[in-house]
Amino acid sequence: MPDLKSIMLVVRNLLQFMAIWAVWDMISIVLLVFSSISIVWYLWPRKKIKNVYIDVKAITTNDSTYKKIIVIEIKNLSNNAVYLESLGFKFDKVILPHPNGAKDHNTNIYEVKFEGRITGELSDIDTLVRAKQKVSTWIPVNDSTDMSVLSKAISNKQVGKLRLKFALISSKPTKLFRINIKV
């Protein structure tokens, strides 16, 4: 049976070997990288809302101000309510916005509102989409835009980005996530 002195000698030699070959540094680096990736993966926001679908279509209206609009319909097919807050709409270069659309001139982000307390009137920048419910909003586009060009841009997702904050309303606490949806 080995005595304490020989065991201590083996342990000392092992520690010296690990110090010479930087094994401690390698182990600590591997642990640091693994823990960092785990934390980022866990805390990184998901870029989609499960069971919430967005449908986009272009229509012409009889309105004297906005003749052509893009209708965005958000359907919540989940079992939880979803809170949505509009951060605006940023047009790409393919489709031109309507010149009378409400926009922030510094950022070129156009206002997107949801239906409020008055039916048919878009007045609120945030909304609660209950389970199995849908809400819709619209964005005015330039009247001179051809409907075929508009339809093609919608199918290729070249109209712009709908910028939203969202949170699932459930029994578990959830964060408010930002999401950019290509339209």
C-alpha positions as CSV (number, residue, x, y, z in Angstrom):
1,M,0.0,0.0,0.0
2,P,1.5,3.4,-1.0
3,D,2.3,5.8,1.8
4,L,1.2,9.4,2.0
5,K,4.6,10.7,0.9
6,S,4.4,8.8,-2.5
7,I,0.9,9.9,-3.1
8,M,1.8,13.5,-2.5
9,L,4.8,13.1,-4.8
10,V,2.5,11.8,-7.6
11,V,0.0,14.6,-7.1
12,R,2.9,17.2,-7.1
13,N,4.3,15.7,-10.3
14,L,0.8,15.8,-11.9
15,L,0.2,19.4,-10.9
16,Q,3.7,20.4,-12.3
17,F,2.9,18.6,-15.5
18,M,-0.4,20.4,-15.8
19,A,1.3,23.7,-15.1
20,I,4.1,23.2,-17.6
21,W,1.6,22.2,-20.4
22,A,-1.0,24.8,-19.5
23,V,-3.7,22.3,-18.9
24,W,-5.4,24.5,-16.3
25,D,-5.6,27.3,-18.8
26,M,-7.1,25.0,-21.5
27,I,-9.6,23.7,-19.1
28,S,-10.6,27.1,-17.9
29,I,-10.9,28.4,-21.5
30,V,-13.1,25.5,-22.5
31,L,-15.3,26.0,-19.5
32,L,-15.5,29.8,-20.2
33,V,-16.4,29.3,-23.9
34,F,-19.0,26.6,-23.1
35,S,-20.7,28.7,-20.3
36,S,-20.7,31.8,-22.5
37,I,-22.3,30.0,-25.4
38,S,-24.9,28.5,-23.1
39,I,-25.8,31.9,-21.6
40,V,-26.0,33.6,-25.0
41,W,-28.2,30.8,-26.4
42,Y,-30.5,30.9,-23.4
43,L,-30.8,34.7,-23.2
44,W,-30.8,35.5,-26.9
45,P,-34.3,36.5,-28.1
46,R,-36.1,34.2,-30.5
47,K,-36.8,35.8,-33.8
48,K,-40.3,34.4,-34.3
49,I,-43.5,34.1,-32.4
50,K,-44.8,30.5,-32.3
51,N,-48.3,30.1,-33.8
52,V,-48.7,33.7,-34.7
53,Y,-49.0,34.2,-38.5
54,I,-48.8,37.4,-40.6
55,D,-50.6,37.7,-43.9
56,V,-49.9,40.6,-46.2
57,K,-51.9,41.8,-49.2
58,A,-52.3,44.9,-51.4
59,I,-55.7,46.4,-52.1
60,T,-57.2,49.5,-53.7
61,T,-59.6,51.6,-51.7
62,N,-62.3,54.2,-52.4
63,D,-60.6,56.6,-49.9
64,S,-59.7,60.0,-51.3
65,T,-56.4,60.2,-49.4
66,Y,-55.0,56.7,-49.8
67,K,-56.0,54.8,-52.9
68,K,-53.6,51.9,-52.5
69,I,-52.7,50.3,-49.2
70,I,-50.9,47.2,-47.9
71,V,-53.1,45.3,-45.4
72,I,-51.2,43.4,-42.7
73,E,-53.2,40.8,-40.8
74,I,-51.8,39.2,-37.6
75,K,-53.4,35.9,-36.6
76,N,-52.8,34.5,-33.1
77,L,-53.5,30.7,-33.3
78,S,-51.7,30.0,-30.0
79,N,-53.4,29.4,-26.7
80,N,-51.9,32.5,-25.1
81,A,-52.5,36.2,-25.7
82,V,-49.8,38.2,-27.4
83,Y,-49.0,41.8,-26.7
84,L,-47.8,43.8,-29.7
85,E,-46.3,47.3,-29.8
86,S,-45.6,49.0,-33.1
87,L,-42.2,50.5,-33.7
88,G,-43.2,51.6,-37.2
89,F,-42.6,50.5,-40.8
90,K,-39.4,51.1,-42.8
91,F,-39.8,50.9,-46.6
92,D,-37.2,49.3,-48.8
93,K,-36.3,50.9,-52.1
94,V,-38.7,48.9,-54.3
95,I,-42.0,50.4,-53.2
96,L,-42.5,54.0,-52.5
97,P,-44.5,55.2,-49.5
98,H,-47.5,57.5,-49.8
99,P,-46.3,61.2,-49.5
100,N,-49.1,61.9,-47.0
101,G,-48.2,58.9,-44.7
102,A,-47.2,59.8,-41.2
103,K,-43.5,59.4,-40.9
104,D,-40.6,60.4,-38.7
105,H,-38.4,62.5,-41.0
106,N,-35.2,61.8,-39.2
107,T,-35.4,58.0,-39.4
108,N,-37.9,57.6,-42.4
109,I,-39.9,55.2,-40.3
110,Y,-43.7,55.3,-41.0
111,E,-46.3,55.1,-38.3
112,V,-48.3,51.9,-37.9
113,K,-51.3,51.8,-35.7
114,F,-53.8,49.2,-34.6
115,E,-57.5,49.4,-34.0
116,G,-58.4,51.1,-30.7
117,R,-61.6,51.4,-28.8
118,I,-63.5,52.8,-31.8
119,T,-64.2,50.0,-34.3
120,G,-62.5,50.6,-37.7
121,E,-60.3,53.5,-36.5
122,L,-56.5,52.9,-36.2
123,S,-55.6,54.9,-33.1
124,D,-53.3,52.8,-30.8
125,I,-49.6,51.9,-31.3
126,D,-50.1,48.7,-29.2
127,T,-52.6,46.0,-29.0
128,L,-53.4,42.7,-27.3
129,V,-54.1,39.8,-29.6
130,R,-56.1,37.3,-27.7
131,A,-55.9,33.5,-28.4
132,K,-57.6,32.6,-31.7
133,Q,-58.0,36.3,-32.6
134,K,-56.7,38.4,-35.5
135,V,-55.9,42.1,-35.8
136,S,-55.1,44.0,-38.9
137,T,-53.5,47.3,-39.8
138,W,-52.5,48.9,-43.1
139,I,-49.7,51.0,-44.6
140,P,-50.4,53.5,-47.4
141,V,-48.3,53.2,-50.6
142,N,-47.8,55.7,-53.4
143,D,-50.9,55.9,-55.7
144,S,-48.7,55.6,-58.8
145,T,-47.5,52.2,-57.8
146,D,-48.7,49.5,-60.2
147,M,-50.7,46.7,-58.4
148,S,-48.6,44.0,-60.2
149,V,-45.4,45.5,-59.0
150,L,-46.9,45.8,-55.5
151,S,-48.0,42.1,-55.5
152,K,-44.6,41.0,-56.8
153,A,-42.8,43.0,-54.1
154,I,-45.1,41.5,-51.4
155,S,-44.4,37.9,-52.7
156,N,-40.7,38.6,-52.7
157,K,-40.8,40.4,-49.3
158,Q,-39.3,43.6,-50.7
159,V,-41.8,46.1,-49.4
160,G,-40.0,46.8,-46.1
161,K,-39.8,45.8,-42.4
162,L,-42.6,45.9,-39.9
163,R,-40.9,46.7,-36.6
164,L,-42.6,45.3,-33.5
165,K,-42.1,44.6,-29.8
166,F,-43.9,41.5,-28.6
167,A,-44.5,39.5,-25.5
168,L,-46.4,36.3,-24.8
169,I,-48.9,36.8,-22.0
170,S,-48.9,33.6,-20.0
171,S,-48.5,32.3,-16.4
172,K,-44.7,32.4,-16.9
173,P,-42.9,35.7,-16.8
174,T,-41.8,36.8,-20.3
175,K,-39.6,39.5,-21.7
176,L,-40.5,42.1,-24.3
177,F,-38.7,41.1,-27.5
178,R,-38.0,43.2,-30.6
179,I,-38.7,41.7,-34.0
180,N,-38.3,42.9,-37.6
181,I,-40.7,41.2,-40.0
182,K,-39.9,41.4,-43.7
183,V,-43.0,42.4,-45.7
